[in-house]
Amino acid sequence: MNPSGFEIKRGVNLSHWLSQDFGWEPKYTYIKKDDIRFIDSIGYDHVRIPIDEIEIWDETGKPIEAAIQHLTNCLDWCAEYKLRAIVDLHTVRAHHFNASNEGGTNTLWTDSLAQNNFVNLWAQLSDILKKYPTDMVAYEILNEAVAPDHDDWNKLMNKTVAEIRKREPKRVIIIGPNMWQIAPNLQYLKLPEGDKNIILSFHTYSPLAFTHYTANWTPIKEYKGTVHYPGQIITDEDYAKYVDTTNTALVNQIADARDQWNKDRLLQVFKMGVDYAKSKNLQLYCGEFGCLPTVERTDRLNFYTDMISLFEENNIAYCNWEYKGDFGIYFFDSKNVKSLEPDYELINILLGNK
């Protein structure tokens, strides 16, 4: 446990609000005080709040007053309901975790001005948010860094931590590894020496062919066969029938789909992270995991049941993706892009209710 007492176990991501906002609903109604009350009432103990540079700062680097107000309102509501909160810098103008799939490029790792700006964003955030108790609010420096070299991320991460520590020596900082925050890469982190107010983070969406079935922002959208869990996600017959083996992007993303997937196979994905966190005597946190409702419902619930069981057995805090949206804890009308009633069967699984 970190010395600052920032204790978390079960959380949910407040996505598509101050980050990746697709305009589904006005910000002032998308996340309200009543949402925080509901999240607390069903048994979550924290929320992760993704924020984007383009949502929080204008192009001159000045904070957007209305956006800061949305963020601090949410933190105030969380304090009222004793929910802890993680402020996650999800994307910046010079870096997006999904740039390779969207035809973009990340200049953060080659542009010194972009790196200085990144550190300055955190200096500003720290000045704004340092009033919040260290046992109630934590910072996540960057979501899913995708640097060409692990040391590129290590250098920027350590420089940013040092800047925050000038202002807040006891703030808990959440750090994930390079390359989409996959657990095996935790071993390449060069953490700030002697800093115990750190939580190690990883994300997992494996097996991707199942969790992202039909996702139109990935090459998996090209696969027209069925998927199932547990067992082979894609059968040999369906692979032969529906997979164009010249489509390298698709083949790469479903490379493990013909493996036998079950609880033990899911653990293999992040077992190295469990071992690494133990070696550093730091808490391990899965900040994102989830599955689209495009798969068979029974299969989806089986997947979530196994994931939650693994987190509990391995003492991993977790935060499902997401609160509202197609991965969310509400039934979702994808045609009208609208969250409907809560999915209490899913919620009970996510919260470990037997």
Residue pairs with C-beta under 8 A, 6 or more apart in sequence:
1 7
1 283
2 172
2 196
2 197
2 198
2 199
2 282
2 283
3 170
3 196
3 197
4 134
4 135
4 170
4 171
4 172
4 197
5 134
5 135
6 84
6 134
6 135
6 136
6 137
6 138
6 172
6 197
6 199
7 45
7 84
7 135
8 45
8 46
8 84
8 86
8 199
8 285
8 317
8 319
9 45
9 46
9 317
9 318
10 43
10 44
10 45
10 46
10 317
10 318
10 319
10 350
10 351
10 352
11 44
11 45
11 46
11 47
11 48
11 84
11 86
11 317
11 318
11 319
11 320
12 39
12 44
12 47
12 48
12 319
12 320
12 322
12 323
12 329
12 350
13 47
13 48
13 50
13 287
13 288
13 319
13 320
13 321
13 322
13 323
14 31
14 35
14 47
14 48
14 49
14 50
14 74
14 322
14 323
15 50
15 321
15 322
15 323
15 324
15 325
16 22
16 24
16 30
16 322
16 324
16 325
17 27
17 30
17 31
17 49
17 50
17 70
18 27
18 49
18 50
18 51
18 52
18 55
18 56
18 67
18 70
18 71
19 50
19 51
19 52
19 55
19 88
19 90
19 91
20 50
20 52
20 90
20 91
21 27
21 52
21 55
22 337
24 30
24 337
24 338
27 70
28 70
30 324
31 70
31 74
31 323
33 73
33 77
33 80
35 323
36 47
36 74
36 77
36 78
36 80
36 81
36 83
37 77
37 81
38 342
39 47
39 81
39 83
39 323
40 81
40 82
40 83
42 342
42 347
42 351
43 351
43 353
44 83
44 351
45 83
45 84
46 83
46 84
46 85
46 86
46 319
47 74
47 78
47 83
47 84
47 85
47 86
47 319
47 323
48 85
48 86
48 88
48 140
48 287
48 319
49 71
49 74
49 85
49 86
49 87
49 88
50 88
50 90
50 143
51 71
51 87
51 88
51 89
51 90
52 90
52 91
52 92
53 89
53 91
53 92
53 93
53 121
54 91
54 93
55 64
55 67
56 63
56 64
56 67
56 68
56 71
57 63
57 64
57 121
57 124
58 64
61 117
61 120
63 124
63 128
68 128
71 87
72 128
72 129
74 85
75 85
75 87
75 129
75 132
75 137
77 83
78 84
78 85
78 136
78 137
79 132
79 133
79 136
84 135
84 136
84 137
84 138
85 136
85 137
85 138
86 137
86 138
86 139
86 140
86 174
86 287
86 319
87 125
87 129
87 137
87 138
87 139
87 140
88 140
88 143
88 174
88 287
89 121
89 122
89 125
89 139
89 140
89 141
89 142
89 143
90 143
91 97
91 143
92 108
92 114
92 117
92 118
92 121
92 142
93 114
94 106
94 107
94 108
94 111
94 114
94 117
94 118
95 106
95 107
95 108
95 109
95 114
95 118
95 142
95 145
95 146
96 102
96 104
96 106
97 143
97 144
97 145
97 146
97 180
98 217
99 105
99 106
99 146
100 146
101 217
101 218
101 219
102 217
106 146
106 147
107 114
108 114
108 115
108 118
108 147
108 156
109 147
109 148
109 149
109 152
109 156
115 156
115 159
118 142
118 156
118 160
119 156
119 159
119 160
119 163
122 139
122 141
122 160
122 163
122 164
123 163
123 164
123 167
125 139
126 139
126 163
126 164
126 167
126 168
126 171
127 167
129 137
129 139
130 167
130 168
130 171
134 168
134 170
134 171
134 172
134 197
137 171
138 171
138 172
138 173
138 174
138 199
139 164
139 171
139 172
139 173
139 174
140 173
140 174
140 175
140 176
140 201
140 287
141 157
141 160
141 161
141 173
141 174
141 175
142 157
142 176
143 176
143 181
143 287
144 176
144 180
144 181
144 203
145 153
145 157
145 176
145 177
145 178
145 179
145 181
146 178
146 179
146 180
147 153
147 156
147 178
147 179
150 177
150 178
150 179
150 185
150 188
150 189
151 190
152 178
153 177
153 178
154 178
154 188
154 189
154 190
157 175
157 189
158 190
158 192
161 173
161 175
161 192
161 195
162 192
164 171
164 173
165 192
165 195
170 197
171 197
172 197
172 198
172 199
173 195
173 197
173 198
173 199
174 198
174 199
174 200
174 201
174 285
174 287
175 189
175 191
175 198
175 199
175 200
175 201
176 186
176 200
176 201
176 202
176 203
176 287
177 183
177 185
177 186
177 187
177 188
177 189
177 202
178 185
178 188
179 185
180 203
181 201
181 202
181 203
181 287
181 288
182 202
182 203
182 204
183 202
183 204
183 269
183 270
183 271
183 272
183 273
183 274
183 276
184 272
184 273
186 200
186 202
186 272
186 273
186 276
186 277
187 272
187 276
189 200
191 198
191 280
192 198
196 282
198 282
199 282
199 283
199 284
199 285
199 317
200 273
200 276
200 277
200 280
200 282
200 283
200 284
200 285
201 284
201 285
201 286
201 287
202 270
202 273
202 284
202 285
202 286
202 287
203 286
203 287
203 288
203 289
204 269
204 270
204 286
204 288
204 289
205 211
205 212
205 288
205 289
205 290
205 291
206 256
206 266
206 269
207 229
207 233
207 256
207 257
207 259
207 261
208 218
208 220
208 253
208 254
208 257
209 220
209 223
209 227
209 233
209 234
209 253
209 254
209 256
209 257
210 227
210 228
210 229
210 233
210 257
210 261
210 291
210 295
210 299
210 303
211 290
211 291
211 292
211 303
212 218
212 220
212 292
213 220
213 223
213 227
213 292
213 294
213 295
214 220
214 221
214 292
214 294
215 221
215 292
215 294
218 253
219 247
219 249
219 250
219 252
219 253
220 250
220 253
220 254
222 244
222 247
222 250
223 234
223 242
223 243
223 250
223 254
224 242
225 234
225 235
225 238
225 239
225 241
225 242
225 243
226 234
226 238
227 233
227 234
227 257
227 295
227 299
228 295
228 296
228 299
229 261
229 295
229 299
229 300
229 302
229 303
230 260
230 261
230 262
230 263
230 302
230 306
231 260
231 261
231 262
232 257
232 258
232 259
232 260
232 261
233 254
233 256
233 257
233 258
233 259
233 261
234 243
234 254
234 257
234 258
235 258
236 258
239 257
239 258
243 250
243 251
243 254
244 250
245 251
259 265
262 306
263 306
263 309
263 310
266 306
266 307
266 310
267 310
267 314
270 286
270 316
273 284
274 284
274 314
274 316
277 283
277 284
283 317
284 314
284 315
284 316
284 317
285 316
285 317
285 318
285 319
286 311
286 316
286 317
286 318
286 319
287 318
287 319
288 319
288 320
288 321
289 307
289 318
289 320
289 321
290 320
290 321
290 322
290 327
291 300
291 303
291 304
291 327
292 326
292 327
293 300
293 326
293 327
293 331
293 332
301 345
301 346
301 349
304 346
304 349
304 350
305 349
307 318
308 318
308 349
308 350
308 352
310 316
311 317
311 318
312 352
320 327
320 329
320 350
321 327
322 328
322 329
323 329
323 330
324 330
324 339
325 332
325 339
326 332
326 334
328 339
329 342
329 343
329 346
329 347
329 350
330 339
330 340
330 341
330 342
330 343
331 339
331 340
331 341
331 342
331 343
332 338
332 339
332 340
333 339
333 340
